[in-house]
Amino acid sequence: MIPTSNDLRRLGFPFRSGRLCLDFVATVAKRAIADHDMLVTPEDLETWFQVAELPPARGRITHEGLEAARELREAIHRLTRTRVDKRTPPRAAIRTVNTASQAGTPTSTLGLDGLTAIPAPSAPLEAILSTIARDAIDLFSGPYAHRIRACLGHDCSLFFVDRSRPGSRRWCAMAACGEKASSAAYRRRHTSRP
């Protein structure tokens, strides 16, 4: 039986950012804390594509392909970090994202009913990475560019897009980090009382 996306998410792939490119960056968990890379093998990358509901790569992903994916991920991370820190984005990271975006993206076809989009059954790795790169370009140049945030959870390193009306969201997800912070604050308040 092929596991569903929700089953795979329980294996540790976080999808709390609100954007595909930021979810891809999140495949390194606890950056600057433990730096746990979740894309160690080509099979890990295939699994992430499935969880992200992207088409599988056509043919076997090589270690060179995995390295290309990691290079794109790290370029997007550097661009996100500089956006959050309000610094100038590194040109090398911009070049990496722009180069990856140049490949054609996987295309859907129209179903026989004339109403249904049928996703591509598979795509070249470069096309799948292009989808992620184009999402990054759309995010960094679009209306939510100023709403990219870093989660304030003490052991979280995820980025997310703040779509709240006031623009004051502090955590990647209330259930994941917000409740931990609220519980910790509650414990501090109640343990400091005589």
Backbone torsions as a table, in degrees:
resi	resn	phi	psi	omega
1	MET	NA	132.1	178.1
2	ILE	-80.6	126.1	179.5
3	PRO	-66.9	148.8	177.7
4	THR	-80.3	167.7	177.8
5	SER	-57.4	-41.0	-179.3
6	ASN	-64.9	-37.9	176.5
7	ASP	-61.4	-43.4	-177.8
8	LEU	-68.2	-35.0	178.2
9	ARG	-61.4	-33.2	178.1
10	ARG	-68.9	-15.4	176.5
11	LEU	-77.6	-3.6	173.5
12	GLY	123.4	-0.8	178.1
13	PHE	-83.6	113.1	179.5
14	PRO	-80.8	135.0	175.9
15	PHE	-130.0	72.0	-176.0
16	ARG	-123.3	6.4	-172.1
17	SER	-85.9	-27.4	-175.3
18	GLY	90.0	1.2	178.0
19	ARG	-144.7	140.5	179.6
20	LEU	-57.3	-47.0	-176.2
21	CYS	-63.9	-36.3	178.9
22	LEU	-74.6	-32.0	174.0
23	ASP	-65.8	-34.0	176.9
24	PHE	-66.5	-42.6	176.4
25	VAL	-59.0	-33.9	-177.5
26	ALA	-71.0	0.8	175.8
27	THR	-76.0	-0.5	163.0
28	VAL	-109.4	108.8	-177.0
29	ALA	-85.7	145.6	175.6
30	LYS	53.3	51.8	177.1
31	ARG	-56.9	141.1	179.9
32	ALA	65.0	5.3	175.8
33	ILE	-117.2	-57.1	179.5
34	ALA	-132.8	-15.8	179.9
35	ASP	46.9	61.9	179.3
36	HIS	-91.1	107.1	180.0
37	ASP	-81.6	122.8	179.7
38	MET	-91.5	-4.5	178.5
39	LEU	-111.1	73.1	-177.0
40	VAL	-89.1	-34.7	-177.8
41	THR	-123.6	161.5	174.2
42	PRO	-56.8	-32.9	178.8
43	GLU	-66.0	-34.4	176.1
44	ASP	-61.6	-40.8	179.3
45	LEU	-65.6	-42.5	176.4
46	GLU	-58.8	-42.5	179.6
47	THR	-63.1	-42.8	179.5
48	TRP	-63.0	-41.4	177.2
49	PHE	-56.8	-43.5	-180.0
50	GLN	-63.0	-45.8	-179.7
51	VAL	-62.5	-38.3	-179.3
52	ALA	-78.5	0.2	179.6
53	GLU	62.1	36.8	172.6
54	LEU	-98.0	158.1	178.5
55	PRO	-67.3	153.1	175.6
56	PRO	-68.9	154.1	178.1
57	ALA	-69.0	138.6	176.4
58	ARG	-75.3	123.0	-176.8
59	GLY	81.9	-179.7	-178.0
60	ARG	-81.6	134.9	174.6
61	ILE	-77.7	127.2	179.4
62	THR	-88.2	171.2	175.4
63	HIS	-66.0	-30.8	175.6
64	GLU	-66.4	-39.1	176.5
65	GLY	-64.4	-40.8	176.6
66	LEU	-61.5	-42.1	178.4
67	GLU	-63.5	-38.7	177.5
68	ALA	-63.1	-39.7	178.2
69	ALA	-65.4	-43.5	178.6
70	ARG	-64.5	-38.2	178.5
71	GLU	-62.1	-43.3	176.7
72	LEU	-63.1	-44.8	-179.7
73	ARG	-57.3	-45.5	-177.5
74	GLU	-70.1	-32.6	175.5
75	ALA	-64.7	-43.9	178.4
76	ILE	-64.4	-39.1	177.1
77	HIS	-60.5	-46.9	-179.5
78	ARG	-61.5	-41.0	179.1
79	LEU	-66.1	-38.9	179.1
80	THR	-67.1	-46.2	179.9
81	ARG	-59.0	-44.3	-179.6
82	THR	-68.5	-31.7	176.7
83	ARG	-65.1	-48.1	-179.4
84	VAL	-63.2	-39.4	-179.1
85	ASP	-84.5	0.6	179.8
86	LYS	56.9	45.8	176.9
87	ARG	-113.4	169.4	178.6
88	THR	-71.5	130.6	-179.0
89	PRO	-70.0	142.2	179.9
90	PRO	-70.4	132.8	-177.3
91	ARG	-63.0	-36.0	179.9
92	ALA	-62.0	-39.7	178.4
93	ALA	-66.5	-40.3	177.4
94	ILE	-61.6	-44.4	179.0
95	ARG	-60.9	-42.1	-179.7
96	THR	-61.4	-46.9	179.9
97	VAL	-65.1	-44.6	179.8
98	ASN	-62.3	-41.5	178.8
99	THR	-63.8	-45.1	179.8
100	ALA	-63.7	-31.3	-177.4
101	SER	-72.6	-14.9	-173.9
102	GLN	-72.6	-24.9	178.5
103	ALA	-67.3	151.5	176.4
104	GLY	-66.1	149.4	179.4
105	THR	-93.6	157.8	176.8
106	PRO	-60.0	139.7	-178.7
107	THR	-112.3	144.0	173.8
108	SER	-87.3	162.6	173.7
109	THR	-120.4	160.8	180.0
110	LEU	-87.1	129.0	-179.8
111	GLY	-68.0	166.6	-178.0
112	LEU	-63.3	-21.5	177.8
113	ASP	-77.4	-9.8	179.9
114	GLY	76.7	5.1	-176.0
115	LEU	-125.2	-16.4	-171.6
116	THR	-107.0	133.1	173.3
117	ALA	-90.2	128.1	179.1
118	ILE	-105.5	117.2	-178.2
119	PRO	-63.5	154.7	177.0
120	ALA	-60.5	134.6	-179.1
121	PRO	-68.6	-26.2	175.2
122	SER	-164.1	167.7	-179.0
123	ALA	-154.6	156.3	173.5
124	PRO	-61.4	147.3	179.8
125	LEU	-52.7	-42.5	-178.3
126	GLU	-59.8	-35.0	179.6
127	ALA	-69.8	-37.9	178.8
128	ILE	-67.8	-43.6	177.6
129	LEU	-64.8	-32.4	176.8
130	SER	-62.4	-37.8	177.4
131	THR	-59.9	-43.2	179.9
132	ILE	-67.7	-43.9	180.0
133	ALA	-62.8	-42.3	179.8
134	ARG	-66.1	-34.1	175.3
135	ASP	-64.1	-39.6	177.7
136	ALA	-63.4	-44.2	178.6
137	ILE	-60.8	-43.3	179.2
138	ASP	-63.5	-40.5	179.8
139	LEU	-67.1	-51.1	-175.3
140	PHE	-69.0	-21.7	-179.1
141	SER	-108.4	-0.8	-173.8
142	GLY	-99.9	-170.1	-174.4
143	PRO	-68.7	-16.7	-179.9
144	TYR	-100.9	9.1	-179.2
145	ALA	-57.5	-36.9	-179.8
146	HIS	-83.2	0.8	-179.6
147	ARG	-109.3	14.7	176.3
148	ILE	-79.4	128.4	-176.7
149	ARG	-128.7	158.3	169.3
150	ALA	-101.2	134.0	179.0
151	CYS	-61.5	139.0	179.7
152	LEU	-92.2	5.7	175.3
153	GLY	-59.9	137.8	-171.9
154	HIS	-63.9	-25.6	179.2
155	ASP	-121.6	29.1	-178.8
156	CYS	-118.6	141.8	178.4
157	SER	-124.6	18.3	-176.6
158	LEU	-78.5	149.0	170.2
159	PHE	-101.4	156.0	177.4
160	PHE	-152.2	165.8	175.7
161	VAL	-100.6	121.2	-179.3
162	ASP	-83.5	105.0	178.7
163	ARG	-103.2	11.8	178.8
164	SER	-68.0	150.6	-177.9
165	ARG	-57.5	-48.0	-179.5
166	PRO	-79.6	-11.5	-179.3
167	GLY	73.0	33.3	-175.4
168	SER	-121.1	19.8	179.1
169	ARG	-64.6	139.9	-175.0
170	ARG	-115.3	-17.7	-175.3
171	TRP	-123.0	154.0	178.3
172	CYS	-61.8	-36.6	176.5
173	ALA	-156.9	137.0	179.6
174	MET	-60.6	-42.9	-177.6
175	ALA	-66.5	-30.9	-176.8
176	ALA	-87.1	-54.7	-173.4
177	CYS	-113.2	-34.2	-177.5
178	GLY	-63.1	-43.5	179.9
179	GLU	-67.6	-35.7	176.6
180	LYS	-62.1	-44.2	-179.7
181	ALA	-65.3	-41.9	179.1
182	SER	-64.2	-42.3	179.1
183	SER	-64.8	-42.0	179.2
184	ALA	-63.8	-42.0	178.6
185	ALA	-64.0	-40.3	178.1
186	TYR	-62.0	-46.3	179.6
187	ARG	-62.3	-41.0	179.1
188	ARG	-62.2	-43.5	-179.2
189	ARG	-64.4	-40.3	-174.0
190	HIS	-86.5	-18.4	176.2
191	THR	-87.5	-18.3	-179.3
192	SER	-87.2	-7.6	177.3
193	ARG	-80.5	147.1	179.1
194	PRO	-69.2	NA	NA
